[in-house]
Amino acid sequence: MFDTDQLCIWLRAGIATVTVDTPAASEPALVDKIVVDLHQRYKTILQWDCGHQFLTLTPVTERNIITRIDKSTTNGVKVEAHPIVTFIKHLESLINEDANPTLIIAKDFLEFIAKPDSRRDWIRLAQDLFFDLKRSPHRLILIHQGLNIPNYFKDLVWEMSNPLPNESEVEQIKQHKLASLGANARQKNITFEMTLCDRQLGHLTRALQGMTPEGIEDILQVAAISHRGINPQAIDQMLEIKKQHLAAKGVSFAPPPDVPVQGLPAITTWATLQLPLLDSTARAAHNLEKPSNILCVGVSGTGKSLSVKALAASWGIPCLTLDMGKLMSKELGSSEANLRNILQQAEALAPCLLWIDEMDKQLTQRSSDTDGGTTARMVGTLLTWLEENKADVIVAATANRPWGFSKEMLRRFKVFYVDLPDCQTRAEIWKVQLEHYLIEAESESIQLLAENSVSYTGAEIRNIVKEAATEAFANGFPRVVNCLSLVALLNRKPAQFRNDTEELEALRQWATSGGAELAAPIEQLGQVLNLDRNGNIQREISWQ
C-alpha cells in the first residue's frame, strides 16, 4: 500500500516534486488516497492530465467520513498552444501569485519530458519549474508507470513507488470482495457457495498475489460468476487467468517438471532443509533468514533446469522465469526499468522462485561494445537487488560455465556442481523416461542400458527414448520398444562428452577445488573422476 505518511514527511521537509511509479490501473485509487490523507494540509488540490487539463478535487464529507471526491473545472487557467505549456505556465503563475499551499497531482507530465526524444525546451522549462517549486509553498506529485527518471532531473525530484498489495493487503481485499459478492448474490436470490477449507483459503490468497487491487477484484468476480461461488476449481481458473495476465506484461511461469529428478541427492537434501525457512514468522523467532539463492553449474543436459522446476514444485511456490533478452530495449534506461518491474512483480508474488536459465549467457561481467553498457548496468541492478531484497524471492539460476561470474556474484548463491550421471543414476533416468513414454522394461534391460550409456547426459537419454517411442508409434506398434533397439540408437548417437573431456575436467577441477558443492556424493563422482585424497583429479598414466 502506498505510504502517504512518508510522502507527507517529504513534502513538509521541503521536497517540492515527488514522482510515484504506479500501475496504470491503480492511478484512480492512488489519487483518491492522496487526496483523502492530505486534504487537511492542502486546501486546494488540483489534478492534471493531458486529456482533461486541470481539475479541482474537493472531498465531500458526510458524518465526518469522506464519501466521495468531486471534480470541477479549475478557474483561471490560460490555455496555451500545447497542454504541456499550459501546465507549466499555470504552475508558474501559482508560484508567482498565490501564497496558499496548493497540491498538484499530474498524471501524464513525465511522459513528455522524461524520454530520450523529449523536447529540450520542455525539459528546460520543467527543470526551472522544479527548482522554483522548492522555493514556494506548493507541491507537485508526478504519477507515471515504469519510467526511468533521467539524470537531468536527479535532486530536483524524489522517487516513490506504489507497490502491489502484499499478502496481508491481498487478504483484506479478498475478504472485502467476497463479502460484497455474497451480499450481491443474496439480493438477487442467487446461490453463492464458499467450499474452501483453511488451507485452500491460503491458496486462494497466494493465487491473487502479484496483481493490482483492481485486478484482484476483477479476477474474483470472474471466478465467482463462473462457479457461482469460490471452490478449488475457481482457484485453478484464477491462477490460469493470472498467468495469462502477467504473460502480457512480460512475466512468465516455468512449467512443472514432467519427471522426477534423479541422482542429485545433495540438492534434494538442501531443498528439504530450506523448506521450513519459507515460514517467515517461524524463522524470525530464531533470527534466521529466508532460503538461500541457488546456482546449479554443469554441462548442458545434466538436469539443472529440471532441478529448479522440481524445487519450486517441492516447495509449493510459483516459479517465474527471467529472460534478460526479452527485457533489452534500445531506449536508454528502459532495459534496467524493465528488469526492476519484473523484480517488483516477483516481490509481489513472494514466496516464489525467480529462475534465470543459463545465467552465464544472459549475464556476463563485461557488456559488449554494441549494447552501450546496458548489460553491465543490468548486472549492477540485479546485484544490488540480490543484496537488498527482503521479500521471499529466491533466485534459482543455472549455468554451463562459471568462468564469467565475479566472486561478488557467486557469493550470493549456494552453488552446486552437476556432473554427468553415474551408472546408478543413469539406470534411474532410463527407468523414469521409459515410464514417461509408457514403455515397459525389465530391470536387467535397464541395467544393461545404463552400462552402455557411459558419458550420456539425462537429456541425451531422454531424446533416445523419445525417438524410439516415436519410431514404434509410426510403425504401428506404440509402446513396443525393446532393449536392443535402444542400444542400437545409443551406438548411432555417441555421447556428446565421450571424447570432449577438457571442459568436463576444467569444471570438475573448479568444483572440487572449492568452487561448488557436488550435487552427487563424492564417492560416486570419485569412481568416475578418480580423485585423490585431496579431491584433485588424477590423470591416468601409462608406462608402456
C-alpha positions in Angstrom: 0.0 0.0 0.0 1.2 3.5 -0.8 2.9 5.2 2.1 1.2 8.6 2.3 2.9 9.2 5.7 6.3 9.1 4.0 5.1 11.3 1.2 3.8 13.9 3.8 7.1 13.9 5.6 9.0 14.6 2.3 6.6 17.4 1.4 6.9 19.0 4.8 10.7 18.8 4.6 10.7 20.9 1.5 10.9 18.3 -1.2 8.7 20.0 -3.7 8.4 17.4 -6.5 7.8 13.7 -6.0 7.4 11.0 -8.7 5.2 8.0 -7.9 5.6 4.8 -10.1 2.3 3.0 -10.1 0.4 0.5 -12.2 -1.9 2.4 -14.5 -5.0 0.5 -13.1 -4.1 1.8 -9.6 -4.0 5.5 -10.6 -7.6 6.5 -9.5 -7.2 4.7 -6.1 -3.8 6.3 -5.6 -5.1 9.8 -6.3 -8.1 9.2 -4.0 -5.8 8.1 -1.2 -3.5 11.1 -1.6 -6.5 13.5 -1.5 -8.1 11.8 1.5 -4.9 11.7 3.5 -3.5 15.2 2.6 -6.6 17.3 2.1 -6.4 18.9 5.5 -2.9 20.2 4.8 -3.6 21.5 1.3 -6.9 23.4 1.0 -6.5 23.3 -2.8 -5.8 20.1 -4.6 -5.5 20.1 -8.4 -5.3 17.2 -10.8 -3.8 17.5 -14.3 -3.7 15.2 -17.3 -3.2 15.9 -21.0 -6.8 14.9 -21.7 -8.8 16.8 -19.1 -6.3 19.5 -18.3 -6.7 21.0 -14.7 -9.5 19.8 -12.4 -10.0 20.8 -8.8 -10.5 17.9 -6.4 -12.8 18.5 -3.4 -13.5 15.9 -0.8 -17.2 15.7 0.3 -17.7 14.7 3.9 -20.8 13.2 5.4 -21.0 12.4 9.2 -17.2 13.0 9.4 -16.5 10.5 6.7 -15.3 11.3 3.2 -17.9 9.7 0.9 -16.7 11.0 -2.5 -14.3 13.4 -4.2 -15.9 15.9 -6.5 -14.1 17.1 -9.7 -14.7 20.6 -11.2 -13.0 22.7 -13.8 -10.2 24.9 -12.4 -10.7 28.6 -12.7 -8.1 31.0 -14.0 -6.3 28.6 -16.3 -5.0 30.2 -19.5 -5.0 27.7 -22.3 -1.7 27.7 -24.3 -0.8 26.1 -27.7 0.1 22.8 -26.1 -1.2 21.1 -22.9 2.4 20.8 -21.5 2.9 24.6 -21.9 -0.5 25.2 -20.3 0.5 23.0 -17.3 3.9 24.7 -16.8 2.6 28.3 -17.3 -0.2 27.7 -14.8 2.1 26.4 -12.2 4.4 29.3 -12.8 1.5 31.7 -12.2 0.7 29.9 -8.9 4.3 30.3 -7.7 4.3 34.0 -8.5 0.8 35.0 -7.4 -0.7 32.5 -4.9 0.8 32.1 -1.4 -1.8 29.5 -0.3 -0.3 26.0 -0.4 -1.6 24.0 -3.4 -1.0 20.3 -4.1 -0.9 19.4 -7.8 -1.2 15.8 -8.9 -0.1 15.4 -12.6 -0.6 12.1 -14.4 1.0 12.4 -17.9 3.6 15.1 -17.5 6.6 12.8 -17.2 5.7 11.0 -20.4 6.5 14.2 -22.3 9.8 15.2 -20.6 11.5 12.1 -19.3 12.3 10.2 -22.5 15.4 10.4 -24.7 13.5 12.1 -27.5 11.8 14.7 -25.3 11.9 18.3 -26.5 14.8 20.2 -25.0 12.8 23.3 -24.4 10.2 21.4 -22.4 13.0 19.8 -20.3 14.4 23.2 -19.6 11.0 24.6 -18.6 10.4 21.6 -16.3 13.9 21.9 -14.6 13.2 25.6 -13.9 9.7 24.7 -12.6 11.0 22.0 -10.3 13.6 24.4 -9.0 11.1 27.3 -8.4 8.7 24.9 -6.6 11.3 24.3 -4.0 11.1 28.0 -3.0 7.3 28.0 -2.9 4.6 26.6 -0.6 3.2 24.5 -3.5 3.9 20.8 -4.0 3.8 18.6 -7.1 3.3 14.8 -7.4 4.1 13.3 -10.8 2.4 9.9 -11.4 3.9 7.5 -14.0 4.2 3.8 -14.9 7.7 2.4 -15.2 9.6 5.4 -16.5 13.3 5.7 -15.7 13.8 9.2 -14.2 16.6 10.8 -16.3 19.8 12.1 -14.7 18.9 15.7 -15.6 16.1 15.6 -13.1 18.1 14.0 -10.3 18.0 16.0 -7.0 15.1 18.1 -8.4 12.6 15.2 -7.9 12.4 12.4 -5.4 11.1 9.0 -6.4 8.5 6.8 -4.7 6.5 3.7 -5.8 3.0 2.4 -5.3 3.7 -1.3 -4.8 1.4 -4.1 -5.5 -0.5 -5.4 -2.4 1.4 -7.6 0.0 -0.1 -10.8 1.4 -1.9 -9.1 4.3 -3.4 -6.5 2.0 -4.4 -9.1 -0.6 -6.2 -10.9 2.3 -8.1 -7.7 3.2 -9.1 -7.1 -0.4 -10.1 -10.7 -0.8 -12.4 -10.7 2.3 -14.0 -7.4 1.3 -14.7 -8.5 -2.2 -16.0 -11.9 -1.2 -18.4 -10.3 1.3 -19.6 -7.9 -1.4 -20.1 -10.7 -3.9 -22.0 -12.8 -1.3 -24.3 -9.9 -0.4 -24.9 -9.1 -4.1 -25.8 -12.8 -4.8 -28.2 -12.9 -1.8 -30.0 -9.7 -3.0 -30.6 -11.4 -6.4 -31.6 -14.8 -4.8 -28.5 -16.5 -6.3 -26.7 -19.3 -4.5 -23.2 -18.3 -3.7 -21.1 -21.1 -2.1 -17.7 -20.9 -0.5 -16.4 -24.5 -0.3 -12.8 -24.0 0.8 -11.0 -25.2 3.9 -8.5 -23.0 5.7 -5.6 -24.4 3.7 -7.4 -23.7 0.4 -8.2 -20.2 1.6 -4.5 -19.7 1.9 -4.0 -21.0 -1.6 -6.6 -18.5 -2.8 -4.7 -15.6 -1.2 -1.5 -16.7 -2.9 -3.3 -17.1 -6.2 -4.3 -13.4 -6.0 -0.8 -12.1 -5.2 1.0 -10.2 -7.8 -2.0 -8.2 -9.1 -3.3 -4.7 -8.5 -6.4 -4.3 -6.2 -8.5 -3.7 -9.3 -7.1 -6.9 -10.9 -7.8 -8.9 -7.7 -11.4 -7.8 -7.6 -11.9 -8.5 -11.3 -10.4 -12.0 -11.1 -12.5 -12.9 -8.1 -15.6 -11.6 -9.8 -14.9 -13.7 -13.0 -14.3 -16.8 -10.9 -17.4 -16.3 -8.7 -19.7 -15.8 -11.7 -18.2 -18.8 -13.5 -18.6 -21.2 -10.5 -21.5 -19.5 -8.6 -19.1 -19.2 -5.7 -15.4 -20.0 -4.9 -14.2 -23.6 -4.9 -10.9 -25.3 -5.7 -11.7 -25.2 -9.4 -12.2 -21.5 -9.2 -8.7 -21.2 -7.7 -7.2 -23.1 -10.7 -9.1 -20.8 -13.0 -7.8 -17.7 -11.3 -4.2 -19.0 -11.4 -4.6 -19.5 -15.2 -6.1 -16.1 -15.7 -3.3 -14.5 -13.7 -0.6 -16.3 -15.7 -2.1 -15.0 -18.9 -2.4 -11.5 -17.5 1.2 -11.5 -16.3 2.5 -13.0 -19.5 1.1 -9.9 -21.3 3.4 -7.8 -19.0 6.5 -9.9 -19.8 6.2 -12.2 -16.7 6.1 -16.0 -17.5 5.9 -19.1 -15.3 8.0 -22.2 -15.7 6.0 -25.4 -16.4 6.0 -28.1 -13.7 8.5 -30.9 -14.1 7.2 -33.8 -16.1 9.6 -36.4 -14.5 11.2 -36.6 -11.1 14.8 -35.5 -10.6 17.3 -38.4 -10.4 20.8 -38.7 -8.9 21.2 -35.2 -7.3 20.8 -36.1 -3.6 22.7 -33.0 -2.3 20.2 -30.6 -3.9 17.3 -32.7 -2.7 18.6 -32.7 0.9 19.4 -29.0 0.8 15.8 -28.3 -0.5 14.3 -30.2 2.4 16.4 -28.3 4.9 15.5 -24.9 3.4 11.7 -25.5 3.2 10.9 -24.6 6.8 12.6 -21.2 6.2 9.7 -20.2 3.9 7.7 -19.6 7.1 8.7 -16.1 7.8 7.1 -15.9 11.2 8.8 -19.1 12.4 12.3 -18.2 11.1 12.1 -14.7 12.5 11.6 -16.1 16.0 15.1 -17.7 15.7 16.8 -14.8 13.8 17.1 -17.0 10.7 17.0 -15.7 7.1 15.0 -16.8 4.1 16.2 -19.7 1.9 19.5 -19.1 0.0 19.6 -18.4 -3.7 20.8 -21.4 -5.6 23.1 -21.7 -8.6 23.5 -25.1 -10.5 26.6 -25.3 -12.7 27.3 -28.1 -15.2 27.3 -29.0 -18.8 24.0 -28.9 -20.7 21.6 -31.7 -20.3 22.5 -32.8 -16.8 19.2 -31.9 -15.2 19.9 -28.4 -13.8 16.7 -26.9 -15.2 14.7 -29.9 -14.1 16.1 -29.4 -10.6 14.8 -25.8 -10.5 11.3 -26.8 -11.6 11.3 -29.7 -9.1 12.5 -27.3 -6.3 9.5 -25.0 -6.9 7.1 -27.9 -7.0 8.5 -29.5 -3.8 8.2 -26.1 -2.0 4.8 -25.5 -3.4 5.6 -22.0 -4.7 5.4 -20.4 -8.2 8.5 -20.4 -10.5 8.9 -17.2 -12.5 11.3 -17.1 -15.4 13.6 -14.2 -16.0 14.8 -13.8 -19.6 17.1 -10.8 -19.9 16.9 -10.9 -23.7 13.2 -10.0 -23.6 13.9 -7.1 -21.3 16.5 -5.5 -23.5 15.4 -2.2 -25.1 17.1 0.3 -27.4 15.7 3.2 -25.3 18.3 4.4 -22.8 17.4 3.2 -19.3 14.4 1.1 -20.4 16.2 -2.2 -20.0 17.0 -1.5 -16.4 13.5 -0.3 -15.8 12.0 -3.5 -17.3 14.2 -5.5 -15.0 13.1 -3.5 -12.0 9.5 -4.1 -12.9 10.0 -7.8 -13.2 11.8 -7.9 -9.8 8.9 -5.9 -8.2 6.4 -8.3 -9.7 8.4 -11.2 -8.2 8.3 -9.5 -4.8 4.6 -9.1 -5.0 4.3 -12.9 -5.7 6.5 -13.9 -2.8 7.2 -16.5 -1.8 8.3 -17.6 -5.2 11.3 -18.8 -7.2 12.9 -16.5 -9.8 14.5 -18.7 -12.4 17.4 -17.4 -14.5 18.2 -20.2 -17.0 21.8 -20.2 -18.5 22.7 -17.2 -16.5 26.3 -17.3 -17.8 24.9 -16.4 -21.3 22.4 -13.9 -20.0 24.7 -12.0 -17.7 28.4 -11.5 -18.1 30.9 -9.3 -16.3 31.6 -7.2 -19.4 28.9 -5.8 -21.6 29.5 -6.0 -25.3 30.7 -3.0 -27.4 27.3 -2.9 -29.1 24.9 -2.6 -26.2 26.3 0.7 -24.8 26.9 -0.7 -21.4 23.3 -1.9 -20.9 24.3 -5.4 -19.8 26.7 -4.0 -17.2 24.0 -1.8 -15.8 21.5 -4.7 -15.7 24.1 -6.8 -13.8 24.6 -3.9 -11.4 20.8 -3.6 -10.9 20.5 -7.4 -10.3 23.5 -7.4 -7.9 22.0 -4.5 -5.9 18.6 -6.2 -5.7 20.2 -9.5 -4.6 21.9 -7.7 -1.8 18.9 -5.6 -0.7 15.9 -7.8 -1.4 14.0 -8.7 1.7 11.0 -10.4 0.2 10.8 -14.2 0.0 12.0 -14.3 -3.6 14.6 -17.0 -4.1 16.7 -16.8 -7.2 17.4 -20.2 -8.8 19.9 -20.0 -11.6 21.6 -22.4 -13.9 24.9 -22.0 -15.8 27.0 -24.2 -18.1 30.2 -22.4 -17.2 31.1 -20.3 -14.1 34.1 -18.5 -15.5 32.3 -15.3 -16.3 30.9 -14.7 -12.9 32.6 -12.4 -10.4 33.2 -13.5 -6.8 30.7 -10.8 -5.8 28.0 -12.6 -7.9 28.9 -16.1 -6.8 28.8 -15.4 -3.1 25.1 -14.5 -3.3 24.4 -18.2 -4.2 24.5 -21.7 -2.8 26.5 -23.2 -5.7 26.1 -26.8 -6.8 28.1 -28.6 -9.5 26.0 -31.1 -11.5 28.2 -33.7 -13.2 27.4 -36.4 -15.8 25.2 -39.1 -14.2 27.0 -42.3 -12.9 25.8 -45.8 -13.7 23.2 -46.0 -10.9 21.8 -42.6 -11.8 21.6 -43.4 -15.5 19.6 -46.5 -14.6 17.2 -44.3 -12.7 17.0 -41.9 -15.6 16.3 -44.7 -18.1 13.6 -46.1 -15.8 11.7 -42.8 -15.4 12.0 -41.8 -19.1 10.7 -45.2 -20.2 7.8 -44.9 -17.7 7.1 -41.4 -19.0 6.6 -42.8 -22.6 4.7 -45.8 -21.2 7.3 -48.3 -22.2 7.7 -51.4 -20.1 11.2 -52.8 -19.5 12.8 -55.4 -17.2 15.3 -54.2 -14.5 18.0 -56.3 -16.3 17.4 -54.4 -19.5 17.5 -51.1 -17.7 20.8 -52.0 -16.1 22.2 -53.0 -19.5 21.2 -49.7 -20.9 22.8 -47.8 -18.0 26.1 -49.7 -18.6 26.1 -48.9 -22.3 25.4 -45.2 -21.9 28.6 -44.1 -20.2 29.1 -40.3 -20.6 25.5 -39.7 -21.7 23.6 -36.8 -20.1 20.0 -37.2 -18.9 18.8 -35.1 -21.8 20.5 -37.4 -24.3 18.9 -40.4 -22.7 15.5 -38.8 -22.9 15.9 -38.0 -26.6 16.9 -41.6 -27.3 13.8 -42.9 -25.5 11.6 -40.3 -27.3 13.0 -41.3 -30.7 12.4 -45.0 -30.0 8.9 -44.4 -28.8 8.2 -42.2 -31.9 9.5 -44.9 -34.3 7.4 -47.6 -32.6 4.3 -45.4 -32.9 5.0 -44.6 -36.5 5.4 -48.3 -37.3 2.1 -49.2 -35.8 3.4 -50.7 -32.6 3.1 -47.9 -30.0 4.9 -48.5 -26.7 6.6 -51.6 -28.1 10.3 -50.9 -27.7 12.9 -53.5 -26.9 16.3 -53.1 -25.3 18.2 -53.9 -28.4 16.6 -51.1 -30.4 17.6 -48.7 -27.6 21.2 -50.0 -27.6 21.3 -49.6 -31.4 20.2 -46.0 -31.0 23.0 -45.5 -28.5 25.5 -46.8 -31.0 24.2 -44.5 -33.6 24.3 -41.4 -31.3 27.6 -41.1 -29.5 27.6 -39.2 -26.3 28.3 -35.5 -26.6 31.0 -35.6 -23.9 32.5 -39.0 -24.7 35.6 -37.5 -26.3 35.3 -33.9 -25.3 36.8 -34.1 -21.8 38.7 -30.8 -21.5 35.6 -28.8 -20.5 34.5 -31.5 -18.1 37.9 -31.8 -16.4 38.0 -28.0 -16.0 34.6 -27.9 -14.4 35.4 -30.8 -12.1 38.7 -29.2 -11.0 36.9 -26.0 -10.3 34.2 -27.7 -8.3 36.5 -29.9 -6.3 38.8 -27.0 -5.5 36.1 -25.3 -3.5 34.1 -23.6 -6.3 30.9 -25.5 -5.6 29.3 -28.3 -3.6 28.9 -31.6 -5.5 25.3 -32.4 -6.3 26.2 -36.1 -6.3 28.1 -37.7 -3.4 31.9 -37.5 -3.7 32.1 -41.3 -3.6 30.0 -41.6 -6.8 31.9 -38.8 -8.5 35.2 -40.2 -7.4 34.6 -43.5 -9.1 34.2 -41.6 -12.4 36.8 -38.9 -11.8 39.5 -40.9 -10.0 40.0 -38.2 -7.3 42.9 -38.3 -4.9 42.6 -37.9 -1.1 42.7 -34.1 -1.5 39.9 -34.0 -4.0 42.0 -33.3 -7.1 41.6 -35.1 -10.4 44.3 -37.8 -11.1 45.2 -38.4 -14.7 45.8 -41.9 -15.8 49.4 -42.6 -16.8 50.6 -45.5 -18.9 54.2 -46.6 -18.6 54.1 -48.9 -21.6 
